[in-house]
Structure formats: structure tokens, C-alpha cells
């Protein structure tokens, strides 16, 4: 298994997600690959699936 390889790393490794952190309300940043986001404030990892479930 290779380490984290981001095909978009030449651009920007993270994309600003259109969601707020469910824990602290901070900004979430989305990995360009993997369906995961990380909060810039509390560093909480949130999967897209979890987030969508939380909104329903
Ligand atoms: Zn947070």
C-alpha cells in the first residue's frame, strides 16, 4: 500500500467543503481524494457519508 498520494497535490491538496464541522462549527476541508473532510479548528475527521447522514 502506498502512502497518501494525491493526484491533485500540484493544485491544492484540500478543497473547501461546503459544510461546517458538526463538532465545533468550524470550517471543514475536503481531501480531493478519499471521501473525508477535516476540520481546521478541532482537526476532527468527518467522512462525507457521516455528514450527509447527520443532515437527514
Ligand atoms: Zn471542528
PDB file of the backbone (N, CA, C, O) and the ligand in Angstrom, with CONECT records:
HET     ZN  A 101       1
ATOM      1  N   UNK A   1       0.836  -1.207   0.000  1.00  0.00           N
ATOM      2  CA  UNK A   1       0.000   0.000   0.000  1.00  0.00           C
ATOM      3  C   UNK A   1       0.873   1.260   0.000  1.00  0.00           C
ATOM      4  O   UNK A   1       1.811   1.376   0.788  1.00  0.00           O
ATOM      5  N   UNK A   2       0.563   2.160  -0.857  1.00  0.00           N
ATOM      6  CA  UNK A   2       1.365   3.378  -0.929  1.00  0.00           C
ATOM      7  C   UNK A   2       0.889   4.380   0.108  1.00  0.00           C
ATOM      8  O   UNK A   2      -0.231   4.298   0.611  1.00  0.00           O
ATOM      9  N   UNK A   3       1.743   5.301   0.408  1.00  0.00           N
ATOM     10  CA  UNK A   3       1.364   6.387   1.304  1.00  0.00           C
ATOM     11  C   UNK A   3       0.350   7.287   0.614  1.00  0.00           C
ATOM     12  O   UNK A   3       0.007   7.088  -0.551  1.00  0.00           O
ATOM     13  N   UNK A   4      -0.103   8.244   1.332  1.00  0.00           N
ATOM     14  CA  UNK A   4      -1.069   9.201   0.803  1.00  0.00           C
ATOM     15  C   UNK A   4      -0.552   9.833  -0.485  1.00  0.00           C
ATOM     16  O   UNK A   4       0.420  10.588  -0.472  1.00  0.00           O
ATOM     17  N   UNK A   5      -1.207   9.518  -1.584  1.00  0.00           N
ATOM     18  CA  UNK A   5      -0.823  10.091  -2.872  1.00  0.00           C
ATOM     19  C   UNK A   5      -1.981  10.872  -3.428  1.00  0.00           C
ATOM     20  O   UNK A   5      -3.050  10.324  -3.696  1.00  0.00           O
ATOM     21  N   UNK A   6      -1.768  12.111  -3.592  1.00  0.00           N
ATOM     22  CA  UNK A   6      -2.862  12.969  -4.037  1.00  0.00           C
ATOM     23  C   UNK A   6      -2.621  13.429  -5.468  1.00  0.00           C
ATOM     24  O   UNK A   6      -1.689  14.190  -5.730  1.00  0.00           O
ATOM     25  N   UNK A   7      -3.457  12.971  -6.391  1.00  0.00           N
ATOM     26  CA  UNK A   7      -3.276  13.355  -7.789  1.00  0.00           C
ATOM     27  C   UNK A   7      -3.473  14.847  -8.023  1.00  0.00           C
ATOM     28  O   UNK A   7      -3.077  15.377  -9.060  1.00  0.00           O
ATOM     29  N   UNK A   8      -4.082  15.515  -7.062  1.00  0.00           N
ATOM     30  CA  UNK A   8      -4.336  16.941  -7.222  1.00  0.00           C
ATOM     31  C   UNK A   8      -3.349  17.792  -6.429  1.00  0.00           C
ATOM     32  O   UNK A   8      -3.533  19.001  -6.292  1.00  0.00           O
ATOM     33  N   UNK A   9      -2.310  17.162  -5.914  1.00  0.00           N
ATOM     34  CA  UNK A   9      -1.439  17.868  -4.976  1.00  0.00           C
ATOM     35  C   UNK A   9      -0.709  19.041  -5.626  1.00  0.00           C
ATOM     36  O   UNK A   9      -0.268  19.959  -4.934  1.00  0.00           O
ATOM     37  N   UNK A  10      -0.581  19.015  -6.955  1.00  0.00           N
ATOM     38  CA  UNK A  10       0.064  20.151  -7.617  1.00  0.00           C
ATOM     39  C   UNK A  10      -0.826  21.377  -7.539  1.00  0.00           C
ATOM     40  O   UNK A  10      -0.348  22.512  -7.528  1.00  0.00           O
ATOM     41  N   UNK A  11      -2.090  21.136  -7.488  1.00  0.00           N
ATOM     42  CA  UNK A  11      -3.021  22.253  -7.332  1.00  0.00           C
ATOM     43  C   UNK A  11      -3.131  22.553  -5.846  1.00  0.00           C
ATOM     44  O   UNK A  11      -2.199  23.090  -5.249  1.00  0.00           O
ATOM     45  N   UNK A  12      -4.241  22.216  -5.260  1.00  0.00           N
ATOM     46  CA  UNK A  12      -4.322  22.349  -3.819  1.00  0.00           C
ATOM     47  C   UNK A  12      -4.791  21.030  -3.238  1.00  0.00           C
ATOM     48  O   UNK A  12      -5.743  20.434  -3.742  1.00  0.00           O
ATOM     49  N   UNK A  13      -4.143  20.570  -2.197  1.00  0.00           N
ATOM     50  CA  UNK A  13      -4.436  19.263  -1.631  1.00  0.00           C
ATOM     51  C   UNK A  13      -5.804  19.207  -0.961  1.00  0.00           C
ATOM     52  O   UNK A  13      -6.394  18.138  -0.806  1.00  0.00           O
ATOM     53  N   UNK A  14      -6.288  20.367  -0.572  1.00  0.00           N
ATOM     54  CA  UNK A  14      -7.576  20.390   0.087  1.00  0.00           C
ATOM     55  C   UNK A  14      -8.547  21.280  -0.666  1.00  0.00           C
ATOM     56  O   UNK A  14      -8.164  22.260  -1.305  1.00  0.00           O
ATOM     57  N   UNK A  15      -9.786  20.916  -0.572  1.00  0.00           N
ATOM     58  CA  UNK A  15     -10.831  21.731  -1.154  1.00  0.00           C
ATOM     59  C   UNK A  15     -11.737  22.185  -0.027  1.00  0.00           C
ATOM     60  O   UNK A  15     -12.090  21.394   0.847  1.00  0.00           O
ATOM     61  N   UNK A  16     -12.108  23.429  -0.040  1.00  0.00           N
ATOM     62  CA  UNK A  16     -13.016  23.929   0.977  1.00  0.00           C
ATOM     63  C   UNK A  16     -14.372  23.259   0.798  1.00  0.00           C
ATOM     64  O   UNK A  16     -15.011  23.382  -0.247  1.00  0.00           O
ATOM     65  N   UNK A  17     -14.792  22.557   1.825  1.00  0.00           N
ATOM     66  CA  UNK A  17     -16.080  21.879   1.753  1.00  0.00           C
ATOM     67  C   UNK A  17     -17.193  22.857   2.111  1.00  0.00           C
ATOM     68  O   UNK A  17     -16.971  23.848   2.806  1.00  0.00           O
ATOM     69  N   UNK A  18     -18.362  22.566   1.635  1.00  0.00           N
ATOM     70  CA  UNK A  18     -19.480  23.470   1.897  1.00  0.00           C
ATOM     71  C   UNK A  18     -20.236  23.058   3.147  1.00  0.00           C
ATOM     72  O   UNK A  18     -21.463  23.128   3.212  1.00  0.00           O
ATOM     73  N   UNK A  19     -19.471  22.629   4.129  1.00  0.00           N
ATOM     74  CA  UNK A  19     -20.100  22.182   5.362  1.00  0.00           C
ATOM     75  C   UNK A  19     -19.353  22.753   6.552  1.00  0.00           C
ATOM     76  O   UNK A  19     -18.174  23.096   6.458  1.00  0.00           O
ATOM     77  N   UNK A  20     -20.037  22.848   7.645  1.00  0.00           N
ATOM     78  CA  UNK A  20     -19.394  23.232   8.893  1.00  0.00           C
ATOM     79  C   UNK A  20     -19.153  21.982   9.729  1.00  0.00           C
ATOM     80  O   UNK A  20     -19.850  20.978   9.583  1.00  0.00           O
ATOM     81  N   UNK A  21     -18.172  22.057  10.592  1.00  0.00           N
ATOM     82  CA  UNK A  21     -17.857  20.943  11.464  1.00  0.00           C
ATOM     83  C   UNK A  21     -19.026  20.668  12.410  1.00  0.00           C
ATOM     84  O   UNK A  21     -19.519  21.583  13.070  1.00  0.00           O
ATOM     85  N   UNK A  22     -19.469  19.414  12.477  1.00  0.00           N
ATOM     86  CA  UNK A  22     -20.577  19.071  13.386  1.00  0.00           C
ATOM     87  C   UNK A  22     -20.168  19.185  14.846  1.00  0.00           C
ATOM     88  O   UNK A  22     -21.024  19.277  15.726  1.00  0.00           O
ATOM     89  N   UNK A  23     -18.863  19.179  15.110  1.00  0.00           N
ATOM     90  CA  UNK A  23     -18.384  19.240  16.489  1.00  0.00           C
ATOM     91  C   UNK A  23     -18.294  20.677  16.986  1.00  0.00           C
ATOM     92  O   UNK A  23     -18.799  20.998  18.062  1.00  0.00           O
ATOM     93  N   UNK A  24     -17.649  21.544  16.201  1.00  0.00           N
ATOM     94  CA  UNK A  24     -17.368  22.884  16.702  1.00  0.00           C
ATOM     95  C   UNK A  24     -17.876  23.987  15.775  1.00  0.00           C
ATOM     96  O   UNK A  24     -17.791  25.167  16.114  1.00  0.00           O
ATOM     97  N   UNK A  25     -18.400  23.614  14.614  1.00  0.00           N
ATOM     98  CA  UNK A  25     -18.920  24.626  13.709  1.00  0.00           C
ATOM     99  C   UNK A  25     -17.846  25.311  12.880  1.00  0.00           C
ATOM    100  O   UNK A  25     -18.117  26.296  12.194  1.00  0.00           O
ATOM    101  N   UNK A  26     -16.612  24.782  12.946  1.00  0.00           N
ATOM    102  CA  UNK A  26     -15.514  25.355  12.170  1.00  0.00           C
ATOM    103  C   UNK A  26     -15.592  24.958  10.704  1.00  0.00           C
ATOM    104  O   UNK A  26     -16.477  24.209  10.289  1.00  0.00           O
ATOM    105  N   UNK A  27     -14.650  25.475   9.934  1.00  0.00           N
ATOM    106  CA  UNK A  27     -14.620  25.157   8.510  1.00  0.00           C
ATOM    107  C   UNK A  27     -14.106  23.747   8.286  1.00  0.00           C
ATOM    108  O   UNK A  27     -13.131  23.317   8.902  1.00  0.00           O
ATOM    109  N   UNK A  28     -14.776  23.042   7.400  1.00  0.00           N
ATOM    110  CA  UNK A  28     -14.300  21.721   7.000  1.00  0.00           C
ATOM    111  C   UNK A  28     -13.562  21.810   5.679  1.00  0.00           C
ATOM    112  O   UNK A  28     -13.974  22.528   4.768  1.00  0.00           O
ATOM    113  N   UNK A  29     -12.475  21.078   5.589  1.00  0.00           N
ATOM    114  CA  UNK A  29     -11.724  20.975   4.342  1.00  0.00           C
ATOM    115  C   UNK A  29     -11.773  19.556   3.864  1.00  0.00           C
ATOM    116  O   UNK A  29     -11.621  18.612   4.639  1.00  0.00           O
ATOM    117  N   UNK A  30     -11.987  19.412   2.577  1.00  0.00           N
ATOM    118  CA  UNK A  30     -12.190  18.097   1.999  1.00  0.00           C
ATOM    119  C   UNK A  30     -10.934  17.659   1.267  1.00  0.00           C
ATOM    120  O   UNK A  30     -10.357  18.421   0.491  1.00  0.00           O
ATOM    121  N   UNK A  31     -10.516  16.430   1.519  1.00  0.00           N
ATOM    122  CA  UNK A  31      -9.455  15.871   0.706  1.00  0.00           C
ATOM    123  C   UNK A  31      -9.957  15.711  -0.709  1.00  0.00           C
ATOM    124  O   UNK A  31     -11.098  15.306  -0.929  1.00  0.00           O
ATOM    125  N   UNK A  32      -9.105  16.028  -1.670  1.00  0.00           N
ATOM    126  CA  UNK A  32      -9.508  15.911  -3.066  1.00  0.00           C
ATOM    127  C   UNK A  32      -9.800  14.457  -3.407  1.00  0.00           C
ATOM    128  O   UNK A  32     -10.683  14.164  -4.213  1.00  0.00           O
ATOM    129  N   UNK A  33      -9.052  13.548  -2.786  1.00  0.00           N
ATOM    130  CA  UNK A  33      -9.387  12.145  -2.926  1.00  0.00           C
ATOM    131  C   UNK A  33      -9.833  11.670  -1.564  1.00  0.00           C
ATOM    132  O   UNK A  33      -9.652  12.372  -0.570  1.00  0.00           O
ATOM    133  N   UNK A  34     -10.397  10.519  -1.508  1.00  0.00           N
ATOM    134  CA  UNK A  34     -10.989   9.976  -0.281  1.00  0.00           C
ATOM    135  C   UNK A  34     -12.207  10.828   0.053  1.00  0.00           C
ATOM    136  O   UNK A  34     -12.243  12.032  -0.201  1.00  0.00           O
ATOM    137  N   UNK A  35     -13.176  10.181   0.615  1.00  0.00           N
ATOM    138  CA  UNK A  35     -14.384  10.927   0.954  1.00  0.00           C
ATOM    139  C   UNK A  35     -14.309  11.342   2.414  1.00  0.00           C
ATOM    140  O   UNK A  35     -15.130  10.942   3.240  1.00  0.00           O
ATOM    141  N   UNK A  36     -13.299  12.156   2.706  1.00  0.00           N
ATOM    142  CA  UNK A  36     -13.119  12.573   4.086  1.00  0.00           C
ATOM    143  C   UNK A  36     -12.911  14.068   4.144  1.00  0.00           C
ATOM    144  O   UNK A  36     -12.420  14.681   3.196  1.00  0.00           O
ATOM    145  N   UNK A  37     -13.284  14.638   5.253  1.00  0.00           N
ATOM    146  CA  UNK A  37     -13.046  16.042   5.479  1.00  0.00           C
ATOM    147  C   UNK A  37     -12.400  16.207   6.836  1.00  0.00           C
ATOM    148  O   UNK A  37     -12.560  15.371   7.725  1.00  0.00           O
ATOM    149  N   UNK A  38     -11.674  17.287   6.982  1.00  0.00           N
ATOM    150  CA  UNK A  38     -11.038  17.562   8.259  1.00  0.00           C
ATOM    151  C   UNK A  38     -11.374  18.990   8.676  1.00  0.00           C
ATOM    152  O   UNK A  38     -11.393  19.902   7.850  1.00  0.00           O
ATOM    153  N   UNK A  39     -11.634  19.168   9.952  1.00  0.00           N
ATOM    154  CA  UNK A  39     -11.966  20.490  10.476  1.00  0.00           C
ATOM    155  C   UNK A  39     -10.694  21.271  10.749  1.00  0.00           C
ATOM    156  O   UNK A  39      -9.746  20.734  11.323  1.00  0.00           O
ATOM    157  N   UNK A  40     -10.664  22.533  10.344  1.00  0.00           N
ATOM    158  CA  UNK A  40      -9.447  23.318  10.541  1.00  0.00           C
ATOM    159  C   UNK A  40      -9.293  23.755  11.998  1.00  0.00           C
ATOM    160  O   UNK A  40      -8.206  24.164  12.407  1.00  0.00           O
ATOM    161  N   UNK A  41     -10.339  23.677  12.763  1.00  0.00           N
ATOM    162  CA  UNK A  41     -10.260  24.104  14.159  1.00  0.00           C
ATOM    163  C   UNK A  41      -9.936  22.949  15.092  1.00  0.00           C
ATOM    164  O   UNK A  41      -8.948  23.001  15.826  1.00  0.00           O
ATOM    165  N   UNK A  42     -10.753  21.913  15.071  1.00  0.00           N
ATOM    166  CA  UNK A  42     -10.565  20.836  16.049  1.00  0.00           C
ATOM    167  C   UNK A  42      -9.915  19.601  15.439  1.00  0.00           C
ATOM    168  O   UNK A  42      -9.685  18.609  16.130  1.00  0.00           O
ATOM    169  N   UNK A  43      -9.617  19.662  14.130  1.00  0.00           N
ATOM    170  CA  UNK A  43      -8.932  18.559  13.441  1.00  0.00           C
ATOM    171  C   UNK A  43      -9.739  17.276  13.464  1.00  0.00           C
ATOM    172  O   UNK A  43      -9.194  16.183  13.307  1.00  0.00           O
ATOM    173  N   UNK A  44     -11.016  17.412  13.659  1.00  0.00           N
ATOM    174  CA  UNK A  44     -11.891  16.249  13.628  1.00  0.00           C
ATOM    175  C   UNK A  44     -12.019  15.760  12.193  1.00  0.00           C
ATOM    176  O   UNK A  44     -12.236  16.554  11.278  1.00  0.00           O
ATOM    177  N   UNK A  45     -11.885  14.458  12.000  1.00  0.00           N
ATOM    178  CA  UNK A  45     -12.110  13.891  10.684  1.00  0.00           C
ATOM    179  C   UNK A  45     -13.568  13.483  10.558  1.00  0.00           C
ATOM    180  O   UNK A  45     -14.136  12.848  11.446  1.00  0.00           O
ATOM    181  N   UNK A  46     -14.151  13.858   9.446  1.00  0.00           N
ATOM    182  CA  UNK A  46     -15.540  13.528   9.197  1.00  0.00           C
ATOM    183  C   UNK A  46     -15.622  12.915   7.813  1.00  0.00           C
ATOM    184  O   UNK A  46     -15.097  13.481   6.855  1.00  0.00           O
ATOM    185  N   UNK A  47     -16.267  11.774   7.694  1.00  0.00           N
ATOM    186  CA  UNK A  47     -16.473  11.215   6.369  1.00  0.00           C
ATOM    187  C   UNK A  47     -17.696  11.853   5.749  1.00  0.00           C
ATOM    188  O   UNK A  47     -18.627  12.245   6.453  1.00  0.00           O
ATOM    189  N   UNK A  48     -17.695  11.955   4.439  1.00  0.00           N
ATOM    190  CA  UNK A  48     -18.829  12.555   3.736  1.00  0.00           C
ATOM    191  C   UNK A  48     -20.112  11.826   4.079  1.00  0.00           C
ATOM    192  O   UNK A  48     -21.155  12.445   4.287  1.00  0.00           O
ATOM    193  N   UNK A  49     -20.028  10.513   4.135  1.00  0.00           N
ATOM    194  CA  UNK A  49     -21.221   9.725   4.419  1.00  0.00           C
ATOM    195  C   UNK A  49     -21.802  10.082   5.781  1.00  0.00           C
ATOM    196  O   UNK A  49     -23.011  10.268   5.922  1.00  0.00           O
ATOM    197  N   UNK A  50     -20.930  10.175   6.781  1.00  0.00           N
ATOM    198  CA  UNK A  50     -21.385  10.533   8.121  1.00  0.00           C
ATOM    199  C   UNK A  50     -22.092  11.880   8.112  1.00  0.00           C
ATOM    200  O   UNK A  50     -23.142  12.064   8.728  1.00  0.00           O
ATOM    201  N   UNK A  51     -21.481  12.811   7.395  1.00  0.00           N
ATOM    202  CA  UNK A  51     -22.002  14.168   7.388  1.00  0.00           C
ATOM    203  C   UNK A  51     -23.380  14.208   6.759  1.00  0.00           C
ATOM    204  O   UNK A  51     -24.293  14.857   7.268  1.00  0.00           O
ATOM    205  N   UNK A  52     -23.519  13.507   5.646  1.00  0.00           N
ATOM    206  CA  UNK A  52     -24.808  13.513   4.975  1.00  0.00           C
ATOM    207  C   UNK A  52     -25.871  12.854   5.845  1.00  0.00           C
ATOM    208  O   UNK A  52     -27.025  13.282   5.861  1.00  0.00           O
ATOM    209  N   UNK A  53     -25.476  11.818   6.561  1.00  0.00           N
ATOM    210  CA  UNK A  53     -26.420  11.165   7.449  1.00  0.00           C
ATOM    211  C   UNK A  53     -26.863  12.109   8.547  1.00  0.00           C
ATOM    212  O   UNK A  53     -28.034  12.135   8.925  1.00  0.00           O
ATOM    213  N   UNK A  54     -25.922  12.883   9.053  1.00  0.00           N
ATOM    214  CA  UNK A  54     -26.212  13.800  10.145  1.00  0.00           C
ATOM    215  C   UNK A  54     -27.196  14.882   9.720  1.00  0.00           C
ATOM    216  O   UNK A  54     -27.896  15.461  10.550  1.00  0.00           O
ATOM    217  N   UNK A  55     -27.242  15.150   8.408  1.00  0.00           N
ATOM    218  CA  UNK A  55     -28.118  16.225   7.922  1.00  0.00           C
ATOM    219  C   UNK A  55     -29.506  15.740   7.574  1.00  0.00           C
ATOM    220  O   UNK A  55     -30.382  16.540   7.247  1.00  0.00           O
ATOM    221  N   UNK A  56     -29.716  14.428   7.642  1.00  0.00           N
ATOM    222  CA  UNK A  56     -31.045  13.938   7.280  1.00  0.00           C
ATOM    223  C   UNK A  56     -31.850  13.646   8.529  1.00  0.00           C
ATOM    224  O   UNK A  56     -33.002  13.222   8.436  1.00  0.00           O
TER     225      UNK A  56
HETATM  226 ZN    ZN A 101     -14.355  21.190  14.413  1.00  0.00          ZN
END
